[in-house]
Amino acid sequence: MPDDADVRSRLDAFASKTPGLQYLVVSPGGTVFEYAGGVADLAARRPMTLETSLMAYSMSKTITAAAVLQLAGAGQIALDAPLDRYVDAQPYGPEITVRQVLSHTSGIPNPIPLRWVHPAAEHASFDEAAALAAVLRQHPRAAFAPGAKYAYSNIGYWLLGSVIARASGEPFVSYVTVRVLRPLGIDPSDLGYAIEDPATHATGYLEKYSLINLIKGAVIDRALVGEYHGSWLEIRPHYPNGPAFGGLVGTARGFGAFLRDQLQPRSRLFDAATRALFYEPQHTAGGRTIAMTLGWHTGSAGASPCFYKEGGGGGFHCMMRVYPASRIASVVMTNATGIDVRGLLDRVDPPFLG
């Protein structure tokens, strides 16, 4: 095992570049290492702890994909069936399949999604269906023919929320909470689709001297922009409009429970064949392999292959990885948009890989 003091020193160096961060490493047997540093809220000088919740944004997509595959394993979703079988209306054509949406080869476009959020104070009355319908009207053209190539799409994963709801007969959030998170023993305060306690939720920040801060008026709702605190600009509490593409709120420990399940000989979420499919490389219609499975991106940290998912948006940035050969998984969550989470994991993970 690595020297804890050395790992903490590396993390302290990164923590100086962000208000706060959490980092966790798990194995099949449990937590190997955990760290929280910096502050959750600059104005209050509230420390970042392992219990502080943060926005996960697109890391949510892997959990959404797990729910789709769970339903596919139960025979309630056919992966190669048309998307139209499970959604009431979408403008991108009848040829798109569920598998193509999962693997980002559907051709569904991906306009900048930073404005697809709403203030936390409006969440109880927010109309997700109306918001999705408006986005589909504003962006009705496919970017390319289904299966032609890989291209990331937030709209595609937003539509998968509708697929899950139709196939399961339950609202998306309810299905994932009851069928994916609860079986893993995850408490809502560690992972869910709501800010459980504002007093233990991190404030998100933009770097004062950054491109996104310069153009924030064009990409971020002004109602969400708070005050400067030194070199950081506060982003007020909010939720993504589509929980399926970016709505999870939680802690590194919450994601660690999901990652630990993925390292077990048998997953609690789906059978062996379905889990194998979760990690199977995908292809274009022409047979070209893409760096994507049905829910994970594929990459490496040095010589160690990994599956990963990154998430980032207004004030937060995070990434989780699974290293199958080492039977190790890691996750980092921060409350700053611009921190290099990929570089952080590339620097801090290797001592745990053996």
TAHUTA-V242129 format. One record per residue. N is the residue number from 0. RES is the residue in one letter. PHI is phi in radians with two decimals (* if undefined). OMEGA is omega in degrees with one decimal (999 if undefined). D_CENTER is the distance of its C-alpha to the mean C-alpha in Angstrom with 1 decimal. Layout:
# TAHUTA-V242129
n:N res:RES phi:PHI omega:OMEGA d_center:D_CENTER
n:N res:RES phi:PHI omega:OMEGA d_center:D_CENTER
This chain:
# TAHUTA-V242129
n:0 res:M phi:* omega:-178.7 d_center:28.5
n:1 res:P phi:-1.23 omega:175.2 d_center:27.9
n:2 res:D phi:-1.28 omega:-178.3 d_center:29.7
n:3 res:D phi:-0.99 omega:-178.1 d_center:27.6
n:4 res:A phi:-1.11 omega:178.7 d_center:29.4
n:5 res:D phi:-1.17 omega:179.3 d_center:28.5
n:6 res:V phi:-1.09 omega:179.6 d_center:24.7
n:7 res:R phi:-1.11 omega:177.1 d_center:25.0
n:8 res:S phi:-1.11 omega:177.6 d_center:26.9
n:9 res:R phi:-1.11 omega:179.7 d_center:24.3
n:10 res:L phi:-1.19 omega:177.4 d_center:21.6
n:11 res:D phi:-1.04 omega:179.3 d_center:24.2
n:12 res:A phi:-1.13 omega:177.3 d_center:24.6
n:13 res:F phi:-1.30 omega:-179.2 d_center:21.0
n:14 res:A phi:-1.08 omega:178.6 d_center:21.0
n:15 res:S phi:-1.27 omega:-178.6 d_center:23.9
n:16 res:K phi:-1.76 omega:-177.7 d_center:21.8
n:17 res:T phi:-2.55 omega:175.0 d_center:19.4
n:18 res:P phi:-0.94 omega:-179.0 d_center:20.3
n:19 res:G phi:-2.75 omega:176.4 d_center:18.5
n:20 res:L phi:-2.70 omega:170.5 d_center:16.1
n:21 res:Q phi:-2.14 omega:177.5 d_center:15.2
n:22 res:Y phi:-2.49 omega:-176.4 d_center:15.3
n:23 res:L phi:-2.52 omega:173.4 d_center:15.7
n:24 res:V phi:-2.17 omega:178.7 d_center:17.2
n:25 res:V phi:-2.23 omega:171.9 d_center:18.0
n:26 res:S phi:-2.19 omega:176.6 d_center:20.4
n:27 res:P phi:-1.01 omega:-176.8 d_center:21.6
n:28 res:G phi:-1.48 omega:179.9 d_center:23.9
n:29 res:G phi:2.46 omega:-177.9 d_center:21.7
n:30 res:T phi:-1.33 omega:178.8 d_center:20.6
n:31 res:V phi:-1.66 omega:-176.4 d_center:22.1
n:32 res:F phi:-2.77 omega:174.7 d_center:21.3
n:33 res:E phi:-2.54 omega:-173.1 d_center:19.7
n:34 res:Y phi:-2.65 omega:168.6 d_center:20.0
n:35 res:A phi:-2.39 omega:-178.1 d_center:19.6
n:36 res:G phi:-2.53 omega:179.4 d_center:21.3
n:37 res:G phi:1.40 omega:-175.1 d_center:22.2
n:38 res:V phi:-2.17 omega:176.2 d_center:21.9
n:39 res:A phi:-1.50 omega:-178.6 d_center:19.6
n:40 res:D phi:-2.55 omega:-175.4 d_center:22.0
n:41 res:L phi:-1.24 omega:-177.8 d_center:24.5
n:42 res:A phi:-1.12 omega:-177.9 d_center:27.0
n:43 res:A phi:-1.56 omega:-175.2 d_center:27.4
n:44 res:R phi:0.96 omega:179.8 d_center:27.0
n:45 res:R phi:-1.40 omega:-175.0 d_center:24.9
n:46 res:P phi:-1.21 omega:169.7 d_center:23.6
n:47 res:M phi:-1.31 omega:176.6 d_center:20.1
n:48 res:T phi:-2.14 omega:177.6 d_center:20.3
n:49 res:L phi:-1.25 omega:178.5 d_center:18.4
n:50 res:E phi:-1.68 omega:-179.8 d_center:18.5
n:51 res:T phi:-1.24 omega:177.7 d_center:17.0
n:52 res:S phi:-1.60 omega:179.3 d_center:13.8
n:53 res:L phi:-2.38 omega:176.0 d_center:11.4
n:54 res:M phi:-1.37 omega:-178.1 d_center:8.8
n:55 res:A phi:-1.71 omega:-178.5 d_center:5.1
n:56 res:Y phi:0.84 omega:-168.7 d_center:4.8
n:57 res:S phi:-1.28 omega:169.8 d_center:3.1
n:58 res:M phi:-1.06 omega:176.5 d_center:1.1
n:59 res:S phi:-1.04 omega:-174.7 d_center:3.2
n:60 res:K phi:-1.07 omega:-179.6 d_center:5.0
n:61 res:T phi:-1.16 omega:175.9 d_center:6.3
n:62 res:I phi:-1.20 omega:174.8 d_center:7.5
n:63 res:T phi:-1.05 omega:179.4 d_center:8.9
n:64 res:A phi:-1.09 omega:177.8 d_center:10.5
n:65 res:A phi:-1.05 omega:178.4 d_center:11.9
n:66 res:A phi:-1.15 omega:177.5 d_center:13.5
n:67 res:V phi:-1.07 omega:-178.3 d_center:15.0
n:68 res:L phi:-1.18 omega:175.7 d_center:16.5
n:69 res:Q phi:-1.03 omega:178.5 d_center:17.8
n:70 res:L phi:-1.19 omega:176.8 d_center:19.6
n:71 res:A phi:-1.15 omega:178.5 d_center:20.8
n:72 res:G phi:-1.12 omega:178.2 d_center:22.2
n:73 res:A phi:-1.56 omega:178.6 d_center:24.0
n:74 res:G phi:1.38 omega:-177.6 d_center:25.5
n:75 res:Q phi:-1.67 omega:173.9 d_center:24.0
n:76 res:I phi:-2.31 omega:173.0 d_center:22.0
n:77 res:A phi:-1.76 omega:-172.4 d_center:23.7
n:78 res:L phi:-1.09 omega:-178.3 d_center:21.2
n:79 res:D phi:-1.72 omega:173.6 d_center:23.9
n:80 res:A phi:-1.38 omega:176.9 d_center:25.1
n:81 res:P phi:-1.07 omega:174.9 d_center:24.9
n:82 res:L phi:-0.96 omega:-177.0 d_center:21.9
n:83 res:D phi:-1.07 omega:178.1 d_center:24.8
n:84 res:R phi:-1.12 omega:-171.7 d_center:25.7
n:85 res:Y phi:-2.06 omega:177.7 d_center:22.7
n:86 res:V phi:-2.23 omega:-176.9 d_center:22.5
n:87 res:D phi:-1.23 omega:-177.5 d_center:25.4
n:88 res:A phi:-2.79 omega:171.5 d_center:25.3
n:89 res:Q phi:-2.62 omega:-168.8 d_center:23.4
n:90 res:P phi:-1.58 omega:-167.7 d_center:25.4
n:91 res:Y phi:-1.70 omega:175.7 d_center:24.3
n:92 res:G phi:1.86 omega:-174.0 d_center:26.9
n:93 res:P phi:-1.43 omega:-174.4 d_center:27.6
n:94 res:E phi:-1.45 omega:-175.8 d_center:26.9
n:95 res:I phi:-1.17 omega:178.5 d_center:23.1
n:96 res:T phi:-1.87 omega:176.7 d_center:21.9
n:97 res:V phi:-1.06 omega:179.3 d_center:18.9
n:98 res:R phi:-1.02 omega:-179.6 d_center:18.6
n:99 res:Q phi:-1.13 omega:177.3 d_center:18.6
n:100 res:V phi:-1.18 omega:178.9 d_center:15.8
n:101 res:L phi:-1.04 omega:-175.4 d_center:13.6
n:102 res:S phi:-1.65 omega:179.4 d_center:14.7
n:103 res:H phi:1.04 omega:174.8 d_center:14.6
n:104 res:T phi:-2.08 omega:-172.2 d_center:18.4
n:105 res:S phi:-1.41 omega:-172.9 d_center:19.4
n:106 res:G phi:1.53 omega:176.0 d_center:20.7
n:107 res:I phi:-1.13 omega:-173.5 d_center:18.9
n:108 res:P phi:-1.22 omega:-178.3 d_center:18.7
n:109 res:N phi:-2.44 omega:174.1 d_center:16.0
n:110 res:P phi:-1.12 omega:-179.1 d_center:17.6
n:111 res:I phi:-1.01 omega:-172.3 d_center:16.2
n:112 res:P phi:-1.69 omega:-172.1 d_center:13.9
n:113 res:L phi:-1.08 omega:178.4 d_center:14.5
n:114 res:R phi:-1.50 omega:-179.6 d_center:17.2
n:115 res:W phi:-1.46 omega:178.4 d_center:15.2
n:116 res:V phi:-2.44 omega:177.0 d_center:15.1
n:117 res:H phi:-2.47 omega:-179.0 d_center:17.8
n:118 res:P phi:-1.03 omega:179.5 d_center:19.4
n:119 res:A phi:-1.01 omega:-178.7 d_center:18.7
n:120 res:A phi:-1.15 omega:-178.3 d_center:22.4
n:121 res:E phi:-1.75 omega:-170.6 d_center:22.2
n:122 res:H phi:-1.12 omega:-176.2 d_center:19.5
n:123 res:A phi:-1.10 omega:-177.9 d_center:22.1
n:124 res:S phi:-1.86 omega:-175.8 d_center:23.8
n:125 res:F phi:-1.23 omega:-178.9 d_center:21.1
n:126 res:D phi:-1.80 omega:-177.8 d_center:21.7
n:127 res:E phi:-1.10 omega:-177.9 d_center:18.5
n:128 res:A phi:-1.04 omega:179.2 d_center:20.8
n:129 res:A phi:-1.17 omega:179.5 d_center:22.8
n:130 res:A phi:-1.14 omega:178.3 d_center:20.0
n:131 res:L phi:-1.13 omega:179.1 d_center:18.7
n:132 res:A phi:-1.04 omega:179.3 d_center:22.4
n:133 res:A phi:-1.14 omega:179.1 d_center:23.0
n:134 res:V phi:-1.14 omega:178.6 d_center:20.3
n:135 res:L phi:-1.13 omega:177.0 d_center:21.8
n:136 res:R phi:-1.19 omega:-177.5 d_center:25.2
n:137 res:Q phi:-1.31 omega:-176.3 d_center:24.4
n:138 res:H phi:-2.33 omega:-170.0 d_center:22.8
n:139 res:P phi:-1.55 omega:-173.5 d_center:24.8
n:140 res:R phi:-1.80 omega:174.5 d_center:25.4
n:141 res:A phi:-1.18 omega:-179.7 d_center:23.7
n:142 res:A phi:-1.44 omega:179.4 d_center:23.1
n:143 res:F phi:-2.90 omega:-178.9 d_center:24.8
n:144 res:A phi:-1.16 omega:-179.2 d_center:26.1
n:145 res:P phi:-0.95 omega:177.3 d_center:23.8
n:146 res:G phi:1.51 omega:-174.2 d_center:23.3
n:147 res:A phi:-1.19 omega:-177.6 d_center:24.9
n:148 res:K phi:-2.87 omega:174.4 d_center:22.1
n:149 res:Y phi:-1.55 omega:170.2 d_center:18.4
n:150 res:A phi:-2.76 omega:-173.9 d_center:16.8
n:151 res:Y phi:-1.01 omega:179.6 d_center:13.2
n:152 res:S phi:-2.56 omega:171.9 d_center:13.1
n:153 res:N phi:-1.18 omega:179.2 d_center:11.0
n:154 res:I phi:-1.06 omega:179.6 d_center:14.1
n:155 res:G phi:-0.99 omega:-179.6 d_center:14.1
n:156 res:Y phi:-1.26 omega:173.1 d_center:11.0
n:157 res:W phi:-1.08 omega:177.9 d_center:12.4
n:158 res:L phi:-1.15 omega:177.8 d_center:15.5
n:159 res:L phi:-1.11 omega:173.4 d_center:14.1
n:160 res:G phi:-1.06 omega:176.6 d_center:13.9
n:161 res:S phi:-1.19 omega:177.6 d_center:17.6
n:162 res:V phi:-1.06 omega:-179.3 d_center:18.2
n:163 res:I phi:-1.11 omega:-179.9 d_center:17.0
n:164 res:A phi:-1.11 omega:-179.5 d_center:19.1
n:165 res:R phi:-1.16 omega:-175.6 d_center:22.1
n:166 res:A phi:-1.21 omega:-176.0 d_center:22.1
n:167 res:S phi:-1.58 omega:-174.8 d_center:21.8
n:168 res:G phi:1.32 omega:179.7 d_center:23.8
n:169 res:E phi:-2.20 omega:171.6 d_center:21.5
n:170 res:P phi:-0.99 omega:-176.1 d_center:19.2
n:171 res:F phi:-0.91 omega:-176.2 d_center:15.6
n:172 res:V phi:-1.06 omega:179.5 d_center:14.6
n:173 res:S phi:-1.12 omega:-178.7 d_center:17.7
n:174 res:Y phi:-1.06 omega:-176.9 d_center:17.2
n:175 res:V phi:-1.11 omega:-179.4 d_center:13.8
n:176 res:T phi:-1.08 omega:-174.3 d_center:15.2
n:177 res:V phi:-1.43 omega:-171.6 d_center:18.5
n:178 res:R phi:-1.73 omega:-178.3 d_center:17.8
n:179 res:V phi:-1.98 omega:-174.8 d_center:14.7
n:180 res:L phi:-1.38 omega:-176.2 d_center:14.2
n:181 res:R phi:-1.09 omega:178.8 d_center:17.9
n:182 res:P phi:-1.07 omega:178.7 d_center:19.3
n:183 res:L phi:-1.59 omega:178.8 d_center:17.4
n:184 res:G phi:1.26 omega:-177.3 d_center:19.2
n:185 res:I phi:-1.51 omega:177.5 d_center:16.2
n:186 res:D phi:-1.30 omega:178.9 d_center:17.7
n:187 res:P phi:-0.96 omega:178.4 d_center:16.3
n:188 res:S phi:-1.25 omega:179.0 d_center:16.7
n:189 res:D phi:-1.69 omega:177.3 d_center:14.3
n:190 res:L phi:-2.93 omega:179.2 d_center:11.5
n:191 res:G phi:-3.09 omega:-176.4 d_center:11.8
n:192 res:Y phi:-1.93 omega:178.9 d_center:11.8
n:193 res:A phi:-2.49 omega:170.5 d_center:14.5
n:194 res:I phi:-1.34 omega:-172.5 d_center:15.6
n:195 res:E phi:-1.16 omega:-177.3 d_center:18.1
n:196 res:D phi:-2.51 omega:179.4 d_center:20.3
n:197 res:P phi:-0.97 omega:-178.3 d_center:20.5
n:198 res:A phi:-1.23 omega:178.5 d_center:22.7
n:199 res:T phi:-2.04 omega:177.5 d_center:20.1
n:200 res:H phi:-1.77 omega:-179.6 d_center:17.1
n:201 res:A phi:-1.30 omega:169.6 d_center:16.7
n:202 res:T phi:-1.50 omega:178.7 d_center:17.8
n:203 res:G phi:-1.61 omega:-175.6 d_center:15.8
n:204 res:Y phi:-2.43 omega:167.6 d_center:18.0
n:205 res:L phi:-1.81 omega:174.2 d_center:18.9
n:206 res:E phi:-1.22 omega:-179.5 d_center:21.3
n:207 res:K phi:-1.03 omega:-177.9 d_center:24.7
n:208 res:Y phi:-1.77 omega:-179.3 d_center:25.8
n:209 res:S phi:-2.57 omega:179.8 d_center:23.0
n:210 res:L phi:-1.09 omega:-176.9 d_center:22.9
n:211 res:I phi:-1.13 omega:176.2 d_center:20.3
n:212 res:N phi:-1.20 omega:179.0 d_center:22.6
n:213 res:L phi:-1.10 omega:-175.6 d_center:25.5
n:214 res:I phi:-1.85 omega:-173.3 d_center:24.0
n:215 res:K phi:-1.00 omega:-179.5 d_center:22.1
n:216 res:G phi:-1.08 omega:-178.5 d_center:24.7
n:217 res:A phi:-1.57 omega:-172.2 d_center:23.7
n:218 res:V phi:-2.16 omega:-178.2 d_center:20.0
n:219 res:I phi:-2.23 omega:176.1 d_center:19.4
n:220 res:D phi:-1.02 omega:-177.0 d_center:21.3
n:221 res:R phi:-1.07 omega:179.3 d_center:24.1
n:222 res:A phi:-1.13 omega:-178.0 d_center:24.0
n:223 res:L phi:-1.66 omega:-176.4 d_center:20.8
n:224 res:V phi:-1.55 omega:-178.5 d_center:22.5
n:225 res:G phi:-1.73 omega:-174.8 d_center:24.3
n:226 res:E phi:-1.73 omega:172.1 d_center:26.7
n:227 res:Y phi:-1.39 omega:172.7 d_center:26.9
n:228 res:H phi:-2.27 omega:-173.5 d_center:27.1
n:229 res:G phi:1.13 omega:-177.7 d_center:28.6
n:230 res:S phi:-1.64 omega:-178.1 d_center:26.5
n:231 res:W phi:-2.20 omega:177.3 d_center:23.4
n:232 res:L phi:-1.87 omega:-177.5 d_center:22.8
n:233 res:E phi:-1.25 omega:171.0 d_center:21.4
n:234 res:I phi:-1.93 omega:-174.1 d_center:18.8
n:235 res:R phi:-1.25 omega:-176.6 d_center:19.7
n:236 res:P phi:-1.00 omega:-175.9 d_center:17.5
n:237 res:H phi:-2.78 omega:175.3 d_center:15.7
n:238 res:Y phi:-2.29 omega:168.1 d_center:13.2
n:239 res:P phi:-1.07 omega:-177.9 d_center:11.5
n:240 res:N phi:-1.16 omega:-179.5 d_center:14.1
n:241 res:G phi:-2.05 omega:-179.0 d_center:12.0
n:242 res:P phi:-1.05 omega:-176.9 d_center:10.1
n:243 res:A phi:-1.22 omega:180.0 d_center:9.2
n:244 res:F phi:-1.67 omega:-176.8 d_center:7.5
n:245 res:G phi:-2.95 omega:-167.4 d_center:5.9
n:246 res:G phi:-1.64 omega:-175.9 d_center:8.0
n:247 res:L phi:-1.26 omega:177.4 d_center:7.1
n:248 res:V phi:-2.19 omega:179.8 d_center:9.4
n:249 res:G phi:3.11 omega:-175.8 d_center:10.6
n:250 res:T phi:-2.06 omega:173.7 d_center:12.0
n:251 res:A phi:-1.04 omega:177.6 d_center:11.9
n:252 res:R phi:-1.11 omega:178.2 d_center:14.4
n:253 res:G phi:-1.08 omega:177.1 d_center:12.3
n:254 res:F phi:-1.17 omega:177.6 d_center:9.7
n:255 res:G phi:-1.06 omega:177.8 d_center:13.0
n:256 res:A phi:-1.13 omega:176.0 d_center:14.6
n:257 res:F phi:-1.14 omega:-178.8 d_center:12.3
n:258 res:L phi:-1.12 omega:179.3 d_center:12.7
n:259 res:R phi:-1.08 omega:177.3 d_center:16.4
n:260 res:D phi:-1.09 omega:-179.4 d_center:16.8
n:261 res:Q phi:-1.24 omega:178.7 d_center:15.8
n:262 res:L phi:-1.65 omega:-177.4 d_center:18.6
n:263 res:Q phi:-1.28 omega:174.0 d_center:21.2
n:264 res:P phi:-0.99 omega:177.3 d_center:24.1
n:265 res:R phi:-2.31 omega:177.9 d_center:23.2
n:266 res:S phi:-1.36 omega:173.6 d_center:19.9
n:267 res:R phi:-1.38 omega:-172.3 d_center:20.2
n:268 res:L phi:-1.64 omega:-178.3 d_center:17.9
n:269 res:F phi:-2.75 omega:-176.2 d_center:19.8
n:270 res:D phi:-1.32 omega:-173.7 d_center:22.9
n:271 res:A phi:-1.08 omega:-178.8 d_center:23.4
n:272 res:A phi:-1.15 omega:-179.9 d_center:23.6
n:273 res:T phi:-1.20 omega:178.5 d_center:20.4
n:274 res:R phi:-1.14 omega:176.7 d_center:18.5
n:275 res:A phi:-1.05 omega:178.0 d_center:20.4
n:276 res:L phi:-1.12 omega:178.8 d_center:19.2
n:277 res:F phi:-1.00 omega:-175.2 d_center:15.5
n:278 res:Y phi:-1.95 omega:-176.7 d_center:16.4
n:279 res:E phi:-1.41 omega:178.4 d_center:19.2
n:280 res:P phi:-1.00 omega:-178.5 d_center:19.3
n:281 res:Q phi:-1.85 omega:-173.6 d_center:19.6
n:282 res:H phi:-2.38 omega:170.4 d_center:22.2
n:283 res:T phi:-1.32 omega:177.8 d_center:23.4
n:284 res:A phi:-1.09 omega:178.5 d_center:26.3
n:285 res:G phi:-1.51 omega:176.0 d_center:28.6
n:286 res:G phi:1.65 omega:-179.9 d_center:27.5
n:287 res:R phi:-1.37 omega:178.7 d_center:25.7
n:288 res:T phi:-1.24 omega:177.0 d_center:23.0
n:289 res:I phi:-1.96 omega:-177.9 d_center:19.6
n:290 res:A phi:-1.46 omega:-172.1 d_center:17.1
n:291 res:M phi:-2.71 omega:168.6 d_center:14.7
n:292 res:T phi:-1.86 omega:175.3 d_center:14.9
n:293 res:L phi:-1.56 omega:177.7 d_center:13.9
n:294 res:G phi:2.40 omega:179.0 d_center:10.2
n:295 res:W phi:-2.13 omega:165.0 d_center:10.2
n:296 res:H phi:-1.57 omega:179.9 d_center:11.7
n:297 res:T phi:-1.95 omega:-179.0 d_center:14.9
n:298 res:G phi:-2.89 omega:179.6 d_center:16.5
n:299 res:S phi:-2.78 omega:169.5 d_center:18.5
n:300 res:A phi:-2.01 omega:-172.0 d_center:19.3
n:301 res:G phi:1.13 omega:-179.6 d_center:23.0
n:302 res:A phi:-1.64 omega:-175.9 d_center:24.6
n:303 res:S phi:-1.77 omega:177.3 d_center:21.9
n:304 res:P phi:-1.10 omega:178.7 d_center:19.8
n:305 res:C phi:-2.61 omega:168.6 d_center:16.2
n:306 res:F phi:-1.89 omega:-174.8 d_center:13.1
n:307 res:Y phi:-2.57 omega:171.5 d_center:9.9
n:308 res:K phi:-2.55 omega:179.8 d_center:6.4
n:309 res:E phi:-1.90 omega:175.2 d_center:6.1
n:310 res:G phi:-2.49 omega:179.4 d_center:4.8
n:311 res:G phi:-2.80 omega:179.1 d_center:8.0
n:312 res:G phi:-3.03 omega:-175.1 d_center:10.4
n:313 res:G phi:-1.20 omega:173.6 d_center:13.5
n:314 res:G phi:1.77 omega:-177.2 d_center:14.2
n:315 res:F phi:-2.46 omega:176.6 d_center:11.2
n:316 res:H phi:-2.71 omega:-174.9 d_center:9.6
n:317 res:C phi:-2.68 omega:175.5 d_center:7.9
n:318 res:M phi:-2.77 omega:172.1 d_center:7.7
n:319 res:M phi:-2.24 omega:-178.5 d_center:8.5
n:320 res:R phi:-2.42 omega:170.3 d_center:11.4
n:321 res:V phi:-2.14 omega:177.7 d_center:14.0
n:322 res:Y phi:-1.89 omega:-172.6 d_center:17.6
n:323 res:P phi:-1.12 omega:-177.1 d_center:19.6
n:324 res:A phi:-1.17 omega:-178.9 d_center:23.0
n:325 res:S phi:-1.61 omega:-176.3 d_center:22.7
n:326 res:R phi:0.94 omega:-179.8 d_center:21.0
n:327 res:I phi:-2.32 omega:173.2 d_center:18.9
n:328 res:A phi:-2.40 omega:-178.0 d_center:15.1
n:329 res:S phi:-2.44 omega:176.2 d_center:13.7
n:330 res:V phi:-2.63 omega:172.7 d_center:11.0
n:331 res:V phi:-2.21 omega:176.9 d_center:11.5
n:332 res:M phi:-2.31 omega:-178.4 d_center:10.6
n:333 res:T phi:-2.35 omega:176.7 d_center:12.9
n:334 res:N phi:-1.88 omega:172.7 d_center:14.3
n:335 res:A phi:-2.49 omega:-176.3 d_center:15.3
n:336 res:T phi:-1.11 omega:-166.0 d_center:14.0
n:337 res:G phi:-1.69 omega:-178.2 d_center:16.0
n:338 res:I phi:-1.13 omega:-177.4 d_center:15.9
n:339 res:D phi:-1.43 omega:-177.5 d_center:15.8
n:340 res:V phi:-1.21 omega:177.0 d_center:13.1
n:341 res:R phi:-1.12 omega:178.6 d_center:14.0
n:342 res:G phi:-1.10 omega:178.5 d_center:17.6
n:343 res:L phi:-1.09 omega:-179.4 d_center:17.1
n:344 res:L phi:-1.18 omega:176.2 d_center:15.9
n:345 res:D phi:-1.06 omega:-178.0 d_center:18.6
n:346 res:R phi:-1.49 omega:-169.5 d_center:21.1
n:347 res:V phi:-1.72 omega:-177.4 d_center:20.3
n:348 res:D phi:-1.19 omega:-171.2 d_center:19.2
n:349 res:P phi:-0.90 omega:179.3 d_center:22.4
n:350 res:P phi:-1.06 omega:-179.8 d_center:24.8
n:351 res:F phi:-1.57 omega:-171.8 d_center:23.0
n:352 res:L phi:-1.56 omega:175.3 d_center:23.2
n:353 res:G phi:1.35 omega:999 d_center:26.9
